[in-house]
Amino acid sequence: KKDMVEVRKIGSLVGVKALDILIKGAKAKMMGAAAGEYNSGGPVDVSSLTRKCSDDLGLMQQPLKPRFKSALVGIYVRSQPYGGSDKSSNGHRYDSIPFANGMIGSGMSCQLIQYVHDEHAKFFEVCKGFDALIVRCNPGQIKADGGDQAKFDDGMRGLRKLGI
């Protein structure tokens, strides 16, 4: 009987310690990416797309089993500091991380990707892997980067016809 009491105490301590470790791990995931880290690599493989932003500072980790796969589409104007006047120092729009984290917090993935007009066909092929897209490209920025806004819009309409 005395041994069982001791075993219960040890078992209880193991449970408390395990819970503490798991809670710390969960909190770390909620904190988001640190400077230089990138949390937009999956679940959709976007490795063929050119990344213009330096990191995903503050972006939470993508869910392992997202209910839906989404992406937030941005544009990085290569001739402008930080990619445009609406950008933070890492090249993302100021509101991109909070918007994406809201999606992630709802159980969906939300990868941050940038439209690069030189890779138009590849970009739209990759986008077919998503269930939804949030487009956050300021008017005039695609043209300012050397792209064609009408071509981009036509590509987005094509994805919409596919149900994306």
GIRATA-V719425 format. One record per helix or strand of 2 or more residues. SS is the DSSP state (a for helix, b for strand). FROM is the first residue (numbers start at 0). LEN is the number of residues. Records with the same first field share a line. If there is no record, write none. Layout:
SS: FROM-LEN ; FROM-LEN
//
This chain:
a: 1-30 ; 80-3 ; 95-10 ; 116-11 ; 140-4 ; 148-13
b: 68-7 ; 108-7 ; 131-4
//
